[in-house]
Amino acid sequence: MNNEVLVVIGVGGMGVSIARRVGAGKTIVLADINAAGLEATASGLTDDGHHVLTREVDVTSRSSVAAVAETAQAAGRVTAVVHTAGLSPEQASAEAVLAVDLLGVALSIDEFGKVIEPGGAGVVIASMAGHMQPTLDPAVQQQLATVPPEDLLGLDACAGITSSQAAYPFAKRANQIRVAAAAAAWGERGARINSISPGIISTAMGRLELGGQSGAMMRAMVDNSGLRRLGTPEDIAAATEFLLGPSAAFVTGTDLLVDGGVVGAIQTGTIDLAKAFANL
C-alpha cells in the first residue's frame, strides 16, 4: 500500500487543481482556515476516489501549522508539501497580507522541513509580483532569508509598509528569498524546496484583483504578454507536478516563473509600465 502523503495548504483554485493532479494514490492532507471550504473541497475529492484528511489551520500560528505537520506525519511518509494559502491586496490590509503571505509561508517552511521525507519536495506559491518588487537592500534580503519567522514582521522593512498594494509584492519576493535559503536545511534531509511565481491566474482571488483598482493594469499586462491569456489553475498544477517529481531532481532553492510571459515583456520593454499607467 502506498503510504505517501501530499499536504496542500490552502484550498483555493490552485490548491484544488494541485491536489487533483498529484494526489492520486496518496493520502491528501488538506489544510485551510475556512472550515466550510475545506470540507466542501474534501468531499469533492473523496467523491472522486481520493483519500483525504482535513485540518483547519491558521498559518500565522506556529502551533497551528505544527499540528498540520503532525497530522501529515502520522498519516504516512510526507513526500510532497504545497503551500498555496495567501491573501491578495483586494482581500486584506497590509498587516494581514504580511502576516499570512510572509509569516505564514516562513512558518510552513520551518515546520514541514522537520517532517519532509528523504526524496520529498516542497513548493511554495509566490507570485510574479515578487519579480516586480524593487531591488531590496542586501541587508534586508539577508534578514528575510535568515531571521526566525516570528521576528519577520518586526523588521524595519516591514514596519514601513502601510498599503496592501506594497505589502503583496514585498511578501512574495520574501517568499522567493526564504525558499532559496531553506534549500540547505531541506537538503540536509535529502529533500528539495522551490517556489512558483504565477502570473495572473483565473481563480476567485485572481478575478477579484482583476475587478479591483489594479485590474486595468493587469489586463494591459496580459494583453501585451507573450501568450496574451490568463493562466489557469491547471497551468500552475502542471508546474507544481514537475517540481515535485523526479524530472526536477536537481532543482532546489529556485523560483519558477509561470506567467505567460508578462515579466519577460516588462523586463525587455515590450510592456512599458509607466506608459501603461499614464494611459489608464
C-alpha positions in Angstrom: 0.0 0.0 0.0 1.3 3.5 -0.9 1.6 5.5 2.3 2.9 8.7 0.7 1.3 11.9 1.9 0.7 15.1 -0.1 0.0 18.2 2.0 -1.9 21.1 0.4 -2.2 24.2 2.5 -4.9 26.4 1.0 -7.9 25.0 -0.9 -8.5 27.8 -3.4 -8.4 27.1 -7.1 -4.7 26.3 -7.3 -4.8 24.1 -4.3 -7.7 22.0 -5.6 -6.1 21.6 -9.0 -2.8 20.6 -7.5 -4.5 18.0 -5.2 -6.3 16.5 -8.2 -3.2 16.4 -10.4 -0.7 14.9 -8.0 -2.8 13.3 -5.2 -3.8 10.1 -6.9 -2.8 7.1 -4.8 -1.6 9.3 -1.9 -3.2 10.4 1.3 -4.0 14.1 0.7 -3.9 16.3 3.8 -5.8 19.5 3.2 -5.5 22.5 5.4 -7.2 25.8 5.3 -8.6 28.4 7.7 -12.1 28.2 6.1 -13.8 25.2 7.6 -16.7 25.2 5.2 -14.5 25.5 2.1 -12.2 22.8 3.5 -14.9 20.3 4.0 -16.5 21.0 0.6 -13.2 20.5 -1.2 -12.5 17.3 0.8 -16.0 16.0 -0.1 -15.4 16.6 -3.8 -12.0 14.9 -3.8 -13.3 12.0 -1.8 -16.2 11.5 -4.2 -13.6 11.3 -7.0 -11.8 8.5 -5.2 -9.1 10.3 -3.3 -8.1 9.6 0.3 -8.4 12.9 2.1 -7.8 14.1 5.6 -8.6 17.7 6.7 -7.2 20.0 9.3 -8.1 23.6 10.0 -5.1 25.9 10.1 -4.1 29.4 10.9 -0.8 29.8 9.0 0.2 32.7 11.2 0.4 30.4 14.2 3.3 28.1 14.6 1.4 25.7 16.8 -1.4 25.5 14.3 1.0 24.8 11.4 2.9 22.3 13.5 -0.4 20.5 14.2 -1.0 20.0 10.5 2.6 18.7 10.1 2.0 16.2 12.9 -1.3 15.1 11.3 0.5 14.6 8.0 3.4 12.6 9.5 1.0 10.4 11.4 -0.7 9.6 8.2 2.4 8.3 6.4 5.5 9.4 4.6 5.3 13.1 3.9 6.8 13.3 0.4 5.1 16.4 -1.0 4.1 19.7 0.6 2.5 22.6 -1.3 1.7 25.9 0.3 -0.9 27.9 -1.7 -2.5 29.9 1.1 -2.4 33.7 0.8 -4.2 37.0 0.7 -4.2 39.5 -2.2 -4.3 43.3 -2.0 -8.1 43.4 -2.6 -8.7 41.0 0.2 -6.9 42.4 3.2 -4.9 45.1 4.9 -1.2 45.4 4.6 -0.9 44.0 8.1 -2.9 40.9 7.2 -1.2 40.4 3.9 2.2 40.4 5.6 1.0 38.1 8.4 -0.4 35.5 6.0 1.8 35.8 2.9 5.1 36.4 4.7 5.0 34.9 8.2 2.6 32.1 7.2 5.0 30.9 4.5 8.0 31.1 6.7 6.3 29.0 9.4 5.2 26.4 6.9 8.7 26.1 5.5 10.1 25.6 9.0 7.5 23.1 10.3 7.3 20.9 7.2 11.1 21.0 6.9 11.0 18.9 10.1 8.9 16.1 8.7 9.6 16.0 5.0 10.9 12.6 3.9 14.2 12.0 2.1 13.4 12.3 -1.6 10.5 14.6 -0.9 9.8 18.1 -2.2 8.0 21.3 -1.3 6.5 24.0 -3.4 5.6 27.5 -2.2 3.2 29.5 -4.4 4.7 33.0 -4.6 3.8 35.5 -7.4 5.2 37.3 -10.4 4.6 40.4 -8.3 7.8 39.4 -6.4 9.7 39.8 -9.6 8.4 43.4 -9.9 9.4 44.3 -6.4 12.2 47.0 -6.4 15.6 45.6 -5.6 16.0 45.1 -1.9 19.0 46.2 0.1 21.3 43.2 0.6 21.0 43.6 4.4 17.2 43.4 4.1 17.5 40.3 1.9 19.7 38.7 4.5 17.2 39.4 7.2 14.3 38.0 5.1 16.3 34.8 4.5 17.6 34.1 8.0 15.7 35.7 10.9 13.3 33.4 12.8 9.8 33.6 11.4 8.4 35.2 14.5 10.8 38.1 14.0 9.9 38.9 10.4 7.0 41.2 11.0 9.1 43.3 13.4 11.7 44.1 10.8 12.1 47.8 9.9 11.5 46.8 6.2 8.0 45.5 7.2 7.2 48.4 9.5 7.4 50.9 6.7 4.8 49.1 4.6 1.3 50.6 5.0 -0.6 49.6 1.9 -1.6 46.1 0.8 -0.6 47.0 -2.8 3.0 47.4 -1.4 2.8 44.5 1.1 1.9 41.9 -1.5 4.9 42.1 -3.8 7.2 42.5 -0.8 5.9 39.4 0.8 6.1 37.4 -2.4 9.7 38.5 -3.0 10.4 37.5 0.6 8.9 34.0 -0.2 11.3 33.6 -3.1 14.2 34.6 -0.8 13.0 32.4 2.1 12.7 29.3 -0.2 16.2 29.9 -1.6 17.6 30.0 1.9 15.6 26.9 3.1 17.0 24.7 0.3 20.1 24.0 2.5 18.1 22.9 5.5 15.7 20.8 3.4 18.7 19.3 1.6 20.1 18.0 4.9 17.0 15.8 5.0 17.5 14.8 1.3 14.6 16.9 0.2 14.1 19.8 -2.1 12.1 23.0 -2.0 11.2 25.6 -4.7 8.7 28.3 -5.3 6.4 29.1 -8.3 5.6 32.6 -9.2 2.2 32.5 -11.1 1.1 35.3 -13.3 -2.5 36.4 -13.5 -4.5 33.3 -12.9 -8.2 32.8 -13.3 -9.0 31.9 -9.7 -11.5 33.5 -7.4 -8.6 35.6 -6.0 -7.3 36.5 -9.4 -10.8 37.6 -10.7 -11.2 39.7 -7.6 -8.0 41.5 -8.4 -9.0 42.0 -12.0 -12.1 43.7 -10.8 -10.2 45.9 -8.3 -8.0 49.0 -8.5 -5.2 47.2 -10.3 -7.5 45.5 -12.8 -6.9 47.7 -15.8 -3.1 47.4 -15.4 -3.4 43.7 -15.1 -5.5 43.4 -18.2 -2.9 45.6 -20.1 -0.1 43.2 -18.9 -2.0 40.2 -20.1 -2.9 41.7 -23.5 0.8 42.6 -24.2 2.4 39.4 -22.8 3.8 36.5 -24.9 0.7 34.3 -24.6 -2.0 37.0 -24.2 -4.2 35.0 -22.0 -5.0 34.5 -18.3 -3.4 31.5 -16.7 -5.5 28.6 -15.3 -5.1 26.7 -12.1 -4.2 23.7 -14.2 -1.2 25.6 -15.6 0.1 26.0 -12.0 -0.7 22.4 -11.1 1.3 21.2 -14.1 4.3 23.3 -13.0 3.9 22.0 -9.4 3.8 18.4 -10.6 7.1 19.0 -12.4 8.8 20.5 -9.3 7.6 17.8 -7.0 8.5 15.0 -9.4 11.7 13.1 -10.4 12.2 15.2 -13.5 13.2 18.1 -11.2 15.5 16.0 -9.0 18.4 18.5 -9.4 16.2 21.6 -8.9 16.0 23.2 -5.5 16.1 26.7 -3.9 14.8 28.4 -7.1 11.7 30.1 -8.4 9.8 29.0 -11.5 8.0 31.9 -13.2 4.7 30.7 -14.7 3.2 34.0 -16.0 2.6 33.6 -19.8 5.5 35.9 -20.5 4.4 39.0 -18.6 7.6 39.6 -16.6 9.8 38.9 -19.7 7.8 41.5 -21.6 8.2 44.1 -18.9 11.9 43.4 -18.5 12.5 43.8 -22.2 10.4 46.8 -22.7 7.5 45.2 -24.6 5.3 46.3 -21.8 6.1 49.8 -20.7 4.5 50.0 -17.2 5.0 53.8 -16.9 3.2 54.4 -20.3 0.5 51.9 -19.4 -0.2 53.7 -16.1 -0.3 57.0 -17.9 -2.9 55.7 -20.4 -5.2 54.4 -17.7 
